Amino acid sequence: MSRISVDTVKHVAHLARLAITEQEAEKLSKQLDAILMFAEQLNELDTENIEPTSHVLDMKNVMREDVAAKGLPIEEVLKNAPDHKEGQIRVPAILE
């Protein structure tokens, strides 16, 4: 017998405002039961000496240090601006 009944699937679908057919409810019931069985198998594993990880690969921080550096000269930046005035880039107004 399935641990997730068709009625439970229908109830959760109703709470999530999902319209499912009777066939979909039966299929989902079987799929969710299979997921629970797999999770139970994982609970049987001995993980006593296993260090917790956030990723399966040994990843290191690959970003560079956040160091302040001198930016482009204002003349260089304003060369690409379609409209500018007094060293500021002008953009269309969005508020009235």
Jmol script that loads the backbone (N, CA, C; Angstrom):
load data "model"
ATOM      1  N   MET A   1       0.836  -1.189   0.000  1.00  0.00           N
ATOM      2  CA  MET A   1       0.000   0.000   0.000  1.00  0.00           C
ATOM      3  C   MET A   1       0.877   1.247   0.000  1.00  0.00           C
ATOM      4  N   SER A   2       0.452   2.248  -0.708  1.00  0.00           N
ATOM      5  CA  SER A   2       1.195   3.482  -0.846  1.00  0.00           C
ATOM      6  C   SER A   2       1.116   4.325   0.426  1.00  0.00           C
ATOM      7  N   ARG A   3       2.244   4.953   0.777  1.00  0.00           N
ATOM      8  CA  ARG A   3       2.246   5.846   1.937  1.00  0.00           C
ATOM      9  C   ARG A   3       1.575   7.173   1.620  1.00  0.00           C
ATOM     10  N   ILE A   4       1.555   7.530   0.339  1.00  0.00           N
ATOM     11  CA  ILE A   4       0.902   8.760  -0.108  1.00  0.00           C
ATOM     12  C   ILE A   4      -0.362   8.353  -0.841  1.00  0.00           C
ATOM     13  N   SER A   5      -1.497   8.634  -0.238  1.00  0.00           N
ATOM     14  CA  SER A   5      -2.757   8.234  -0.859  1.00  0.00           C
ATOM     15  C   SER A   5      -3.149   9.205  -1.965  1.00  0.00           C
ATOM     16  N   VAL A   6      -4.029   8.752  -2.822  1.00  0.00           N
ATOM     17  CA  VAL A   6      -4.547   9.590  -3.903  1.00  0.00           C
ATOM     18  C   VAL A   6      -5.275  10.784  -3.304  1.00  0.00           C
ATOM     19  N   ASP A   7      -5.992  10.559  -2.203  1.00  0.00           N
ATOM     20  CA  ASP A   7      -6.701  11.660  -1.545  1.00  0.00           C
ATOM     21  C   ASP A   7      -5.731  12.716  -1.021  1.00  0.00           C
ATOM     22  N   THR A   8      -4.594  12.273  -0.501  1.00  0.00           N
ATOM     23  CA  THR A   8      -3.587  13.224  -0.025  1.00  0.00           C
ATOM     24  C   THR A   8      -3.036  14.042  -1.182  1.00  0.00           C
ATOM     25  N   VAL A   9      -2.773  13.392  -2.302  1.00  0.00           N
ATOM     26  CA  VAL A   9      -2.281  14.103  -3.484  1.00  0.00           C
ATOM     27  C   VAL A   9      -3.313  15.122  -3.945  1.00  0.00           C
ATOM     28  N   LYS A  10      -4.564  14.747  -3.971  1.00  0.00           N
ATOM     29  CA  LYS A  10      -5.624  15.673  -4.385  1.00  0.00           C
ATOM     30  C   LYS A  10      -5.718  16.847  -3.419  1.00  0.00           C
ATOM     31  N   HIS A  11      -5.577  16.561  -2.119  1.00  0.00           N
ATOM     32  CA  HIS A  11      -5.657  17.624  -1.121  1.00  0.00           C
ATOM     33  C   HIS A  11      -4.516  18.634  -1.297  1.00  0.00           C
ATOM     34  N   VAL A  12      -3.300  18.121  -1.471  1.00  0.00           N
ATOM     35  CA  VAL A  12      -2.148  19.005  -1.666  1.00  0.00           C
ATOM     36  C   VAL A  12      -2.299  19.786  -2.971  1.00  0.00           C
ATOM     37  N   ALA A  13      -2.788  19.136  -4.021  1.00  0.00           N
ATOM     38  CA  ALA A  13      -3.013  19.827  -5.295  1.00  0.00           C
ATOM     39  C   ALA A  13      -4.036  20.941  -5.110  1.00  0.00           C
ATOM     40  N   HIS A  14      -5.071  20.670  -4.325  1.00  0.00           N
ATOM     41  CA  HIS A  14      -6.085  21.702  -4.058  1.00  0.00           C
ATOM     42  C   HIS A  14      -5.464  22.884  -3.306  1.00  0.00           C
ATOM     43  N   LEU A  15      -4.639  22.591  -2.295  1.00  0.00           N
ATOM     44  CA  LEU A  15      -3.980  23.659  -1.538  1.00  0.00           C
ATOM     45  C   LEU A  15      -3.069  24.494  -2.428  1.00  0.00           C
ATOM     46  N   ALA A  16      -2.445  23.844  -3.410  1.00  0.00           N
ATOM     47  CA  ALA A  16      -1.539  24.536  -4.332  1.00  0.00           C
ATOM     48  C   ALA A  16      -2.292  25.145  -5.514  1.00  0.00           C
ATOM     49  N   ARG A  17      -3.607  25.000  -5.486  1.00  0.00           N
ATOM     50  CA  ARG A  17      -4.466  25.518  -6.566  1.00  0.00           C
ATOM     51  C   ARG A  17      -4.093  24.920  -7.919  1.00  0.00           C
ATOM     52  N   LEU A  18      -3.836  23.596  -7.913  1.00  0.00           N
ATOM     53  CA  LEU A  18      -3.515  22.870  -9.132  1.00  0.00           C
ATOM     54  C   LEU A  18      -4.691  21.978  -9.503  1.00  0.00           C
ATOM     55  N   ALA A  19      -5.050  21.981 -10.758  1.00  0.00           N
ATOM     56  CA  ALA A  19      -6.109  21.102 -11.244  1.00  0.00           C
ATOM     57  C   ALA A  19      -5.452  19.846 -11.790  1.00  0.00           C
ATOM     58  N   ILE A  20      -5.748  18.688 -11.164  1.00  0.00           N
ATOM     59  CA  ILE A  20      -5.197  17.426 -11.642  1.00  0.00           C
ATOM     60  C   ILE A  20      -6.332  16.434 -11.848  1.00  0.00           C
ATOM     61  N   THR A  21      -6.110  15.554 -12.803  1.00  0.00           N
ATOM     62  CA  THR A  21      -7.107  14.521 -13.088  1.00  0.00           C
ATOM     63  C   THR A  21      -6.901  13.339 -12.145  1.00  0.00           C
ATOM     64  N   GLU A  22      -7.845  12.418 -12.165  1.00  0.00           N
ATOM     65  CA  GLU A  22      -7.745  11.210 -11.341  1.00  0.00           C
ATOM     66  C   GLU A  22      -6.502  10.398 -11.723  1.00  0.00           C
ATOM     67  N   GLN A  23      -6.214  10.308 -13.035  1.00  0.00           N
ATOM     68  CA  GLN A  23      -5.049   9.561 -13.498  1.00  0.00           C
ATOM     69  C   GLN A  23      -3.751  10.237 -13.025  1.00  0.00           C
ATOM     70  N   GLU A  24      -3.711  11.559 -13.076  1.00  0.00           N
ATOM     71  CA  GLU A  24      -2.528  12.277 -12.621  1.00  0.00           C
ATOM     72  C   GLU A  24      -2.329  12.083 -11.120  1.00  0.00           C
ATOM     73  N   ALA A  25      -3.425  12.098 -10.356  1.00  0.00           N
ATOM     74  CA  ALA A  25      -3.332  11.895  -8.907  1.00  0.00           C
ATOM     75  C   ALA A  25      -2.778  10.512  -8.591  1.00  0.00           C
ATOM     76  N   GLU A  26      -3.218   9.494  -9.319  1.00  0.00           N
ATOM     77  CA  GLU A  26      -2.706   8.143  -9.103  1.00  0.00           C
ATOM     78  C   GLU A  26      -1.224   8.049  -9.456  1.00  0.00           C
ATOM     79  N   LYS A  27      -0.859   8.650 -10.591  1.00  0.00           N
ATOM     80  CA  LYS A  27       0.539   8.624 -11.026  1.00  0.00           C
ATOM     81  C   LYS A  27       1.421   9.357 -10.013  1.00  0.00           C
ATOM     82  N   LEU A  28       0.987  10.532  -9.561  1.00  0.00           N
ATOM     83  CA  LEU A  28       1.762  11.295  -8.588  1.00  0.00           C
ATOM     84  C   LEU A  28       1.883  10.549  -7.264  1.00  0.00           C
ATOM     85  N   SER A  29       0.826   9.855  -6.868  1.00  0.00           N
ATOM     86  CA  SER A  29       0.852   9.078  -5.634  1.00  0.00           C
ATOM     87  C   SER A  29       1.956   8.029  -5.696  1.00  0.00           C
ATOM     88  N   LYS A  30       2.060   7.332  -6.826  1.00  0.00           N
ATOM     89  CA  LYS A  30       3.096   6.308  -6.992  1.00  0.00           C
ATOM     90  C   LYS A  30       4.495   6.934  -7.029  1.00  0.00           C
ATOM     91  N   GLN A  31       4.634   8.069  -7.730  1.00  0.00           N
ATOM     92  CA  GLN A  31       5.933   8.724  -7.834  1.00  0.00           C
ATOM     93  C   GLN A  31       6.401   9.250  -6.479  1.00  0.00           C
ATOM     94  N   LEU A  32       5.495   9.861  -5.727  1.00  0.00           N
ATOM     95  CA  LEU A  32       5.862  10.379  -4.411  1.00  0.00           C
ATOM     96  C   LEU A  32       6.202   9.248  -3.452  1.00  0.00           C
ATOM     97  N   ASP A  33       5.505   8.126  -3.567  1.00  0.00           N
ATOM     98  CA  ASP A  33       5.817   6.965  -2.742  1.00  0.00           C
ATOM     99  C   ASP A  33       7.218   6.454  -3.066  1.00  0.00           C
ATOM    100  N   ALA A  34       7.588   6.431  -4.333  1.00  0.00           N
ATOM    101  CA  ALA A  34       8.932   5.992  -4.729  1.00  0.00           C
ATOM    102  C   ALA A  34       9.993   6.933  -4.172  1.00  0.00           C
ATOM    103  N   ILE A  35       9.711   8.225  -4.152  1.00  0.00           N
ATOM    104  CA  ILE A  35      10.660   9.197  -3.596  1.00  0.00           C
ATOM    105  C   ILE A  35      10.848   8.945  -2.102  1.00  0.00           C
ATOM    106  N   LEU A  36       9.746   8.703  -1.388  1.00  0.00           N
ATOM    107  CA  LEU A  36       9.843   8.413   0.046  1.00  0.00           C
ATOM    108  C   LEU A  36      10.624   7.129   0.313  1.00  0.00           C
ATOM    109  N   MET A  37      10.427   6.110  -0.512  1.00  0.00           N
ATOM    110  CA  MET A  37      11.169   4.857  -0.345  1.00  0.00           C
ATOM    111  C   MET A  37      12.665   5.095  -0.543  1.00  0.00           C
ATOM    112  N   PHE A  38      13.023   5.924  -1.529  1.00  0.00           N
ATOM    113  CA  PHE A  38      14.430   6.230  -1.765  1.00  0.00           C
ATOM    114  C   PHE A  38      15.014   6.994  -0.576  1.00  0.00           C
ATOM    115  N   ALA A  39      14.259   7.956  -0.033  1.00  0.00           N
ATOM    116  CA  ALA A  39      14.738   8.714   1.132  1.00  0.00           C
ATOM    117  C   ALA A  39      14.942   7.795   2.326  1.00  0.00           C
ATOM    118  N   GLU A  40      14.071   6.807   2.494  1.00  0.00           N
ATOM    119  CA  GLU A  40      14.232   5.850   3.586  1.00  0.00           C
ATOM    120  C   GLU A  40      15.496   5.019   3.405  1.00  0.00           C
ATOM    121  N   GLN A  41      15.828   4.689   2.162  1.00  0.00           N
ATOM    122  CA  GLN A  41      17.068   3.955   1.903  1.00  0.00           C
ATOM    123  C   GLN A  41      18.271   4.806   2.290  1.00  0.00           C
ATOM    124  N   LEU A  42      18.215   6.102   1.996  1.00  0.00           N
ATOM    125  CA  LEU A  42      19.323   6.984   2.353  1.00  0.00           C
ATOM    126  C   LEU A  42      19.470   7.092   3.862  1.00  0.00           C
ATOM    127  N   ASN A  43      18.363   7.042   4.594  1.00  0.00           N
ATOM    128  CA  ASN A  43      18.426   7.106   6.055  1.00  0.00           C
ATOM    129  C   ASN A  43      19.121   5.893   6.655  1.00  0.00           C
ATOM    130  N   GLU A  44      19.189   4.789   5.937  1.00  0.00           N
ATOM    131  CA  GLU A  44      19.830   3.575   6.433  1.00  0.00           C
ATOM    132  C   GLU A  44      21.352   3.643   6.334  1.00  0.00           C
ATOM    133  N   LEU A  45      21.882   4.599   5.568  1.00  0.00           N
ATOM    134  CA  LEU A  45      23.331   4.702   5.398  1.00  0.00           C
ATOM    135  C   LEU A  45      23.996   5.200   6.670  1.00  0.00           C
ATOM    136  N   ASP A  46      25.187   4.676   6.943  1.00  0.00           N
ATOM    137  CA  ASP A  46      25.970   5.119   8.091  1.00  0.00           C
ATOM    138  C   ASP A  46      26.768   6.355   7.687  1.00  0.00           C
ATOM    139  N   THR A  47      26.387   7.501   8.194  1.00  0.00           N
ATOM    140  CA  THR A  47      27.065   8.760   7.860  1.00  0.00           C
ATOM    141  C   THR A  47      27.774   9.348   9.070  1.00  0.00           C
ATOM    142  N   GLU A  48      28.076   8.504  10.041  1.00  0.00           N
ATOM    143  CA  GLU A  48      28.668   8.970  11.296  1.00  0.00           C
ATOM    144  C   GLU A  48      29.990   9.709  11.074  1.00  0.00           C
ATOM    145  N   ASN A  49      30.871   9.174  10.233  1.00  0.00           N
ATOM    146  CA  ASN A  49      32.195   9.776  10.031  1.00  0.00           C
ATOM    147  C   ASN A  49      32.298  10.575   8.742  1.00  0.00           C
ATOM    148  N   ILE A  50      31.164  10.954   8.191  1.00  0.00           N
ATOM    149  CA  ILE A  50      31.152  11.725   6.948  1.00  0.00           C
ATOM    150  C   ILE A  50      31.009  13.205   7.291  1.00  0.00           C
ATOM    151  N   GLU A  51      31.937  13.987   6.780  1.00  0.00           N
ATOM    152  CA  GLU A  51      31.901  15.428   7.037  1.00  0.00           C
ATOM    153  C   GLU A  51      30.823  16.086   6.169  1.00  0.00           C
ATOM    154  N   PRO A  52      30.001  16.962   6.737  1.00  0.00           N
ATOM    155  CA  PRO A  52      28.964  17.638   5.947  1.00  0.00           C
ATOM    156  C   PRO A  52      29.593  18.488   4.837  1.00  0.00           C
ATOM    157  N   THR A  53      28.949  18.503   3.688  1.00  0.00           N
ATOM    158  CA  THR A  53      29.435  19.300   2.564  1.00  0.00           C
ATOM    159  C   THR A  53      28.279  20.079   1.967  1.00  0.00           C
ATOM    160  N   SER A  54      28.608  21.185   1.320  1.00  0.00           N
ATOM    161  CA  SER A  54      27.585  21.947   0.618  1.00  0.00           C
ATOM    162  C   SER A  54      27.618  21.653  -0.871  1.00  0.00           C
ATOM    163  N   HIS A  55      28.664  20.946  -1.310  1.00  0.00           N
ATOM    164  CA  HIS A  55      28.812  20.637  -2.729  1.00  0.00           C
ATOM    165  C   HIS A  55      29.587  19.334  -2.851  1.00  0.00           C
ATOM    166  N   VAL A  56      29.259  18.534  -3.859  1.00  0.00           N
ATOM    167  CA  VAL A  56      29.927  17.243  -4.000  1.00  0.00           C
ATOM    168  C   VAL A  56      31.380  17.381  -4.448  1.00  0.00           C
ATOM    169  N   LEU A  57      31.714  18.487  -5.090  1.00  0.00           N
ATOM    170  CA  LEU A  57      33.086  18.711  -5.529  1.00  0.00           C
ATOM    171  C   LEU A  57      33.811  19.579  -4.509  1.00  0.00           C
ATOM    172  N   ASP A  58      35.114  19.397  -4.400  1.00  0.00           N
ATOM    173  CA  ASP A  58      35.917  20.205  -3.488  1.00  0.00           C
ATOM    174  C   ASP A  58      36.144  21.572  -4.126  1.00  0.00           C
ATOM    175  N   MET A  59      35.213  22.474  -3.909  1.00  0.00           N
ATOM    176  CA  MET A  59      35.266  23.782  -4.555  1.00  0.00           C
ATOM    177  C   MET A  59      35.932  24.800  -3.619  1.00  0.00           C
ATOM    178  N   LYS A  60      36.683  25.672  -4.191  1.00  0.00           N
ATOM    179  CA  LYS A  60      37.314  26.772  -3.458  1.00  0.00           C
ATOM    180  C   LYS A  60      36.774  28.079  -4.011  1.00  0.00           C
ATOM    181  N   ASN A  61      36.870  29.118  -3.218  1.00  0.00           N
ATOM    182  CA  ASN A  61      36.440  30.433  -3.673  1.00  0.00           C
ATOM    183  C   ASN A  61      37.381  30.889  -4.786  1.00  0.00           C
ATOM    184  N   VAL A  62      36.844  31.076  -5.978  1.00  0.00           N
ATOM    185  CA  VAL A  62      37.684  31.415  -7.125  1.00  0.00           C
ATOM    186  C   VAL A  62      37.610  32.897  -7.463  1.00  0.00           C
ATOM    187  N   MET A  63      36.979  33.676  -6.598  1.00  0.00           N
ATOM    188  CA  MET A  63      36.887  35.109  -6.871  1.00  0.00           C
ATOM    189  C   MET A  63      38.145  35.818  -6.386  1.00  0.00           C
ATOM    190  N   ARG A  64      38.446  36.908  -7.029  1.00  0.00           N
ATOM    191  CA  ARG A  64      39.616  37.682  -6.636  1.00  0.00           C
ATOM    192  C   ARG A  64      39.298  38.496  -5.387  1.00  0.00           C
ATOM    193  N   GLU A  65      40.321  39.003  -4.773  1.00  0.00           N
ATOM    194  CA  GLU A  65      40.135  39.860  -3.613  1.00  0.00           C
ATOM    195  C   GLU A  65      39.425  41.148  -4.034  1.00  0.00           C
ATOM    196  N   ASP A  66      38.607  41.666  -3.156  1.00  0.00           N
ATOM    197  CA  ASP A  66      37.881  42.908  -3.431  1.00  0.00           C
ATOM    198  C   ASP A  66      38.783  44.075  -3.043  1.00  0.00           C
ATOM    199  N   VAL A  67      39.536  44.567  -4.028  1.00  0.00           N
ATOM    200  CA  VAL A  67      40.495  45.635  -3.789  1.00  0.00           C
ATOM    201  C   VAL A  67      40.059  46.854  -4.594  1.00  0.00           C
ATOM    202  N   ALA A  68      40.041  47.999  -3.941  1.00  0.00           N
ATOM    203  CA  ALA A  68      39.671  49.236  -4.621  1.00  0.00           C
ATOM    204  C   ALA A  68      40.744  49.578  -5.653  1.00  0.00           C
ATOM    205  N   ALA A  69      40.285  49.959  -6.833  1.00  0.00           N
ATOM    206  CA  ALA A  69      41.209  50.334  -7.900  1.00  0.00           C
ATOM    207  C   ALA A  69      40.692  51.602  -8.568  1.00  0.00           C
ATOM    208  N   LYS A  70      41.582  52.332  -9.145  1.00  0.00           N
ATOM    209  CA  LYS A  70      41.206  53.568  -9.830  1.00  0.00           C
ATOM    210  C   LYS A  70      40.363  53.225 -11.051  1.00  0.00           C
ATOM    211  N   GLY A  71      39.240  53.937 -11.212  1.00  0.00           N
ATOM    212  CA  GLY A  71      38.350  53.708 -12.339  1.00  0.00           C
ATOM    213  C   GLY A  71      38.785  54.471 -13.577  1.00  0.00           C
ATOM    214  N   LEU A  72      37.932  54.399 -14.587  1.00  0.00           N
ATOM    215  CA  LEU A  72      38.222  55.107 -15.835  1.00  0.00           C
ATOM    216  C   LEU A  72      38.121  56.618 -15.626  1.00  0.00           C
ATOM    217  N   PRO A  73      38.868  57.383 -16.403  1.00  0.00           N
ATOM    218  CA  PRO A  73      38.717  58.840 -16.339  1.00  0.00           C
ATOM    219  C   PRO A  73      37.299  59.228 -16.807  1.00  0.00           C
ATOM    220  N   ILE A  74      36.736  60.279 -16.238  1.00  0.00           N
ATOM    221  CA  ILE A  74      35.363  60.678 -16.538  1.00  0.00           C
ATOM    222  C   ILE A  74      35.185  60.981 -18.030  1.00  0.00           C
ATOM    223  N   GLU A  75      36.206  61.521 -18.671  1.00  0.00           N
ATOM    224  CA  GLU A  75      36.105  61.813 -20.109  1.00  0.00           C
ATOM    225  C   GLU A  75      35.920  60.533 -20.908  1.00  0.00           C
ATOM    226  N   GLU A  76      36.622  59.491 -20.492  1.00  0.00           N
ATOM    227  CA  GLU A  76      36.525  58.188 -21.165  1.00  0.00           C
ATOM    228  C   GLU A  76      35.129  57.587 -21.000  1.00  0.00           C
ATOM    229  N   VAL A  77      34.571  57.709 -19.807  1.00  0.00           N
ATOM    230  CA  VAL A  77      33.232  57.182 -19.533  1.00  0.00           C
ATOM    231  C   VAL A  77      32.189  57.937 -20.328  1.00  0.00           C
ATOM    232  N   LEU A  78      32.290  59.247 -20.366  1.00  0.00           N
ATOM    233  CA  LEU A  78      31.280  60.073 -21.041  1.00  0.00           C
ATOM    234  C   LEU A  78      31.331  59.956 -22.563  1.00  0.00           C
ATOM    235  N   LYS A  79      32.423  59.411 -23.114  1.00  0.00           N
ATOM    236  CA  LYS A  79      32.498  59.220 -24.562  1.00  0.00           C
ATOM    237  C   LYS A  79      31.395  58.286 -25.054  1.00  0.00           C
ATOM    238  N   ASN A  80      30.999  57.304 -24.242  1.00  0.00           N
ATOM    239  CA  ASN A  80      29.991  56.332 -24.641  1.00  0.00           C
ATOM    240  C   ASN A  80      28.576  56.717 -24.210  1.00  0.00           C
ATOM    241  N   ALA A  81      28.437  57.770 -23.425  1.00  0.00           N
ATOM    242  CA  ALA A  81      27.110  58.185 -22.962  1.00  0.00           C
ATOM    243  C   ALA A  81      26.414  58.972 -24.068  1.00  0.00           C
ATOM    244  N   PRO A  82      25.165  58.604 -24.413  1.00  0.00           N
ATOM    245  CA  PRO A  82      24.471  59.327 -25.475  1.00  0.00           C
ATOM    246  C   PRO A  82      24.142  60.773 -25.090  1.00  0.00           C
ATOM    247  N   ASP A  83      23.945  61.048 -23.793  1.00  0.00           N
ATOM    248  CA  ASP A  83      23.605  62.402 -23.344  1.00  0.00           C
ATOM    249  C   ASP A  83      24.254  62.627 -21.985  1.00  0.00           C
ATOM    250  N   HIS A  84      25.010  63.716 -21.861  1.00  0.00           N
ATOM    251  CA  HIS A  84      25.631  64.032 -20.577  1.00  0.00           C
ATOM    252  C   HIS A  84      25.723  65.538 -20.410  1.00  0.00           C
ATOM    253  N   LYS A  85      25.807  65.952 -19.148  1.00  0.00           N
ATOM    254  CA  LYS A  85      25.882  67.377 -18.841  1.00  0.00           C
ATOM    255  C   LYS A  85      26.645  67.531 -17.530  1.00  0.00           C
ATOM    256  N   GLU A  86      27.626  68.405 -17.528  1.00  0.00           N
ATOM    257  CA  GLU A  86      28.425  68.719 -16.341  1.00  0.00           C
ATOM    258  C   GLU A  86      28.991  67.462 -15.670  1.00  0.00           C
ATOM    259  N   GLY A  87      29.495  66.531 -16.463  1.00  0.00           N
ATOM    260  CA  GLY A  87      30.131  65.341 -15.930  1.00  0.00           C
ATOM    261  C   GLY A  87      29.175  64.260 -15.447  1.00  0.00           C
ATOM    262  N   GLN A  88      27.894  64.416 -15.708  1.00  0.00           N
ATOM    263  CA  GLN A  88      26.893  63.443 -15.287  1.00  0.00           C
ATOM    264  C   GLN A  88      26.199  62.860 -16.516  1.00  0.00           C
ATOM    265  N   ILE A  89      25.872  61.581 -16.474  1.00  0.00           N
ATOM    266  CA  ILE A  89      25.127  60.938 -17.559  1.00  0.00           C
ATOM    267  C   ILE A  89      23.658  61.268 -17.368  1.00  0.00           C
ATOM    268  N   ARG A  90      23.028  61.758 -18.420  1.00  0.00           N
ATOM    269  CA  ARG A  90      21.611  62.110 -18.351  1.00  0.00           C
ATOM    270  C   ARG A  90      20.781  60.955 -18.886  1.00  0.00           C
ATOM    271  N   VAL A  91      19.689  60.677 -18.187  1.00  0.00           N
ATOM    272  CA  VAL A  91      18.765  59.622 -18.602  1.00  0.00           C
ATOM    273  C   VAL A  91      17.354  60.200 -18.627  1.00  0.00           C
ATOM    274  N   PRO A  92      16.439  59.586 -19.380  1.00  0.00           N
ATOM    275  CA  PRO A  92      15.071  60.096 -19.414  1.00  0.00           C
ATOM    276  C   PRO A  92      14.424  60.004 -18.033  1.00  0.00           C
ATOM    277  N   ALA A  93      13.600  60.994 -17.725  1.00  0.00           N
ATOM    278  CA  ALA A  93      12.897  61.015 -16.439  1.00  0.00           C
ATOM    279  C   ALA A  93      11.849  59.902 -16.431  1.00  0.00           C
ATOM    280  N   ILE A  94      11.706  59.228 -15.268  1.00  0.00           N
ATOM    281  CA  ILE A  94      10.701  58.184 -15.158  1.00  0.00           C
ATOM    282  C   ILE A  94       9.587  58.578 -14.185  1.00  0.00           C
ATOM    283  N   LEU A  95       9.807  59.629 -13.427  1.00  0.00           N
ATOM    284  CA  LEU A  95       8.809  60.134 -12.501  1.00  0.00           C
ATOM    285  C   LEU A  95       8.286  61.466 -12.997  1.00  0.00           C
ATOM    286  N   GLU A  96       7.044  61.738 -12.690  1.00  0.00           N
ATOM    287  CA  GLU A  96       6.472  63.020 -13.120  1.00  0.00           C
ATOM    288  C   GLU A  96       6.910  64.145 -12.222  1.00  0.00           C
TER     289      GLU A  96
END
end "model"
wireframe off; spacefill off
backbone 0.3
color backbone group
